[in-house]
């Protein structure tokens, strides 16, 4: 399976309304595109801006890595293009094995407490990007984790308005946010 994956690249930062043909045309300068697999939001089924593009050869996929940081047709969106290697024994976006291979005991949910912890976020993450990623979920408030100097620490806490929105958010654990596979778990209520 690893040989087959060497022909595939992860592409993030695509516009939500992009058509497969636009992705194919953009990446055709690097080689023959054989397949495009677009990821979708679990609640709405709409495209979430991430695709896996499979080329006819590993050489083409390697060339396509040169598109990392390049703009996609317009000047406002910049692509994240990475080599894609599926972790051994893992099928698709099942969180856990891809995050360091540790299997941890799931965190108990507290009834009525609709907050989640989101970890492994890119260092340049913003409130707006998180709100866009969790589109379709009603967010009561969002807090990026920062140190004493105000530097972002790679995690956030989100408080949702309902159990359903929290369930939708938890289902996104293991998905890619930018070029990072994020971990989403129920947040622990503060100890009083």
Secondary structure, DSSP 8 states (H G I E B T S, - for coil): -HHHHTTEEEEE---TT--HHHHHHHHTTTS-EEEEEEEE-TTT--EEEEEEEEESSHHHHHHHGGGTT-B-SSSS-B-EEEE----TT--SS-TTTTTTT---------TT--EEEEES--TT--HHHHHHHTTTS-EEEEEEEE-TT--EEEEEEEEESSHHHHHHHHTTTT-EETTEE-EEEE------
